[in-house]
Amino acid sequence: MNEIVIIGGGHAGAQLCNALAAAGQGARVHLVCEEPVLPYQRPPLSKAFQKSADEALQWHRGEAWFAEQGITVHRGDAATAIDRAARTVTLASGRVLGYAWLVLATGTRARPLPQLPAGLANVHVLRSAADAERLRGAWPAATGLTVLGGGFIGLEVAATARALGKAVCVLEGAPRLMQRSVSPELSAHVLDVHRASGIDVRTGVAVGGFEVEGGRLVALQAGGERLAVDTLLLGIGAVPEQALAEAAGLPCDNGIVVDGHLRTADPAVLAVGDCASFPEPTSGRRLRLESVQNANDHAKAAAAVILGAPQPYRALPWFWSEQGSMRLQMAGLAPADGERHRRAGATPASFSVLHYAAGRLVCVESVNAPMDHIAARKLLEQGRSPDPAAACDPATPLKQFSA
Ligand SMILES: Cc1cc2nc3c(=O)[nH]c(=O)nc-3n(C[C@H](O)[C@H](O)[C@H](O)COP(=O)(O)OP(=O)(O)OC[C@H]3O[C@@H](n4cnc5c(N)ncnc54)[C@H](O)[C@@H]3O)c2cc1C
């Protein structure tokens, strides 16, 4: 038995197919996809895809490429069970696939809100192409959008809906936007820009009191005020899709637990992308990241393990988000108690925040400052830490500090 079975045809699954095909191993690969379509790019689903009914899904690779590489794609046929002793995976269709290597690339699913009844006609989540099509189909009749959750996806859709001329309200329970992922400076700037665009953003509000009529959510209570709802997006984060791994007896803890080579407790089973909880290379602290970069780099590292040339996983995390006029870019991991220094950009709407921990540059966040961001990312990759005062002098290009 020589097969490589990949469960999940998202960014990580598609990138793993690329890496294995490039090594001439395509004919060994079975890609198991719960969704009925080929792997596609998820980032546009909250951005360009919502703005125009003509915008198509962007495939990672076309059907012909998978066929040329000899990769068998099982579409619309979810994996339902893993038998690690027999080294088999059972699909919903009843098909059983044997494996030498199994890679779990099952991503995440939208975090539910237990108080909100399921199946309401005007309530949306956004993870998949099907979700995106359903939301896009709602725009012609929608007058307004209420977004529960001031995280990346909620804010991206809020900006998109505003650009479509909708009345938009964002309700965030935490005291600031994107609190788990960005600095207070970035949160404050993003709040100002969204408010200036006409979005009603409320932070630190408790939401409840959902009123349902005729299968639709008609109102909710936010901070003691009754707000009417036309269309609602539930954007309160995502949870790792780890049920299969758990049922197969693999340790999970906010993600499928893997080592520094992305191996689970079973050396024949790897986990990659959004669903994997991996050790951060410097601190060993467990991380689960939801980003395209992380999915792609995990997949490349997993391919190296399968191809017999394992390398410890050390990629620099980075992420981007587009919210209306703002392009946000983050690289590195922000420390909880580091020092932050602001570097002004070319315009008042552009700047970067440089995070230092024990004198070391560890993270950079940028708003509409792509050149500074590229330079800062290089510094992080090279482990260079310019003096903060010099690095924040806008007269000095940041790239001057890299090798
Ligand atoms: C709307 C949206 C916008 C985003 N924007 C950005 C952005 O701007 N920048 C950025 O860096 N990241 C962005 N992300 C995050 C990024 O898309 C994810 O981090 C990335 O897709 C993770 O890749 P993955 O392969 O781990 O998981 P996914 O791409 O989520 O793929 C997982 C796949 O596994 C499938 N699956 C699950 N269980 C099974 C099963 N039992 N059998 C078969 N298949 C199964 C799922 O159906 C899914 O297709 C965005 C995500 C969304 C949803």
The ligand as a MOL file (V3000), in Angstrom:
LIG
                    3D

  0  0  0     0  0            999 V3000
M  V30 BEGIN CTAB
M  V30 COUNTS 53 58 0 0 0
M  V30 BEGIN ATOM
M  V30 1 C -14.1520 34.2440 3.7560 0
M  V30 2 C -12.7110 33.9940 4.1330 0
M  V30 3 C -11.7520 34.9600 3.8750 0
M  V30 4 C -10.4210 34.7460 4.2250 0
M  V30 5 N -9.4990 35.7090 3.9510 0
M  V30 6 C -8.1920 35.4870 4.2330 0
M  V30 7 C -7.1980 36.4550 3.9180 0
M  V30 8 O -7.4970 37.5450 3.4120 0
M  V30 9 N -5.9080 36.1570 4.1960 0
M  V30 10 C -5.5280 34.9510 4.7540 0
M  V30 11 O -4.3280 34.7000 4.9740 0
M  V30 12 N -6.4610 34.0240 5.0880 0
M  V30 13 C -7.7670 34.2670 4.8380 0
M  V30 14 N -8.7120 33.3290 5.1680 0
M  V30 15 C -8.2820 32.1150 5.8860 0
M  V30 16 C -7.7780 31.0540 4.9160 0
M  V30 17 O -8.6760 30.9000 3.8560 0
M  V30 18 C -7.5970 29.7610 5.6650 0
M  V30 19 O -6.6030 29.9580 6.6560 0
M  V30 20 C -7.1920 28.6290 4.7320 0
M  V30 21 O -8.2260 28.3660 3.8190 0
M  V30 22 C -6.8640 27.3870 5.5300 0
M  V30 23 O -6.6130 26.3350 4.6560 0
M  V30 24 P -6.9470 24.8380 5.1000 0
M  V30 25 O -6.6380 23.9870 3.9170 0
M  V30 26 O -6.3100 24.5510 6.3940 0
M  V30 27 O -8.5060 24.8330 5.3720 0
M  V30 28 P -9.7020 25.1490 4.3370 0
M  V30 29 O -9.2210 25.9960 3.1980 0
M  V30 30 O -10.7850 25.6420 5.1910 0
M  V30 31 O -10.0460 23.7120 3.7640 0
M  V30 32 C -10.5130 22.6580 4.5480 0
M  V30 33 C -11.3210 21.7480 3.6430 0
M  V30 34 O -11.5280 20.5090 4.3010 0
M  V30 35 C -12.8220 20.0490 3.9760 0
M  V30 36 N -13.2130 19.0000 4.9390 0
M  V30 37 C -13.4710 19.1500 6.2550 0
M  V30 38 N -13.8260 17.9510 6.7840 0
M  V30 39 C -13.7710 17.0510 5.7740 0
M  V30 40 C -14.0260 15.6530 5.6820 0
M  V30 41 N -14.4040 14.9330 6.7550 0
M  V30 42 N -13.8830 15.0420 4.4800 0
M  V30 43 C -13.4980 15.7460 3.3940 0
M  V30 44 N -13.2520 17.0810 3.4130 0
M  V30 45 C -13.3760 17.7070 4.6000 0
M  V30 46 C -13.6530 21.3050 4.0380 0
M  V30 47 O -14.8860 21.1440 3.3700 0
M  V30 48 C -12.7150 22.2960 3.3340 0
M  V30 49 O -12.9230 22.2990 1.9480 0
M  V30 50 C -10.0450 33.5220 4.8400 0
M  V30 51 C -11.0130 32.5420 5.1050 0
M  V30 52 C -12.3440 32.7640 4.7500 0
M  V30 53 C -13.3700 31.7060 5.0300 0
M  V30 END ATOM
M  V30 BEGIN BOND
M  V30 1 1 1 2
M  V30 2 1 2 3
M  V30 3 2 2 52
M  V30 4 2 3 4
M  V30 5 1 4 5
M  V30 6 1 4 50
M  V30 7 2 5 6
M  V30 8 1 6 7
M  V30 9 1 6 13
M  V30 10 2 7 8
M  V30 11 1 7 9
M  V30 12 1 9 10
M  V30 13 2 10 11
M  V30 14 1 10 12
M  V30 15 2 12 13
M  V30 16 1 13 14
M  V30 17 1 14 15
M  V30 18 1 14 50
M  V30 19 1 15 16
M  V30 20 1 16 17
M  V30 21 1 16 18
M  V30 22 1 18 19
M  V30 23 1 18 20
M  V30 24 1 20 21
M  V30 25 1 20 22
M  V30 26 1 22 23
M  V30 27 1 23 24
M  V30 28 2 24 25
M  V30 29 1 24 26
M  V30 30 1 24 27
M  V30 31 1 27 28
M  V30 32 2 28 29
M  V30 33 1 28 30
M  V30 34 1 28 31
M  V30 35 1 31 32
M  V30 36 1 32 33
M  V30 37 1 33 34
M  V30 38 1 33 48
M  V30 39 1 34 35
M  V30 40 1 35 36
M  V30 41 1 35 46
M  V30 42 1 36 37
M  V30 43 1 36 45
M  V30 44 2 37 38
M  V30 45 1 38 39
M  V30 46 1 39 40
M  V30 47 2 39 45
M  V30 48 1 40 41
M  V30 49 2 40 42
M  V30 50 1 42 43
M  V30 51 2 43 44
M  V30 52 1 44 45
M  V30 53 1 46 47
M  V30 54 1 46 48
M  V30 55 1 48 49
M  V30 56 2 50 51
M  V30 57 1 51 52
M  V30 58 1 52 53
M  V30 END BOND
M  V30 END CTAB
M  END
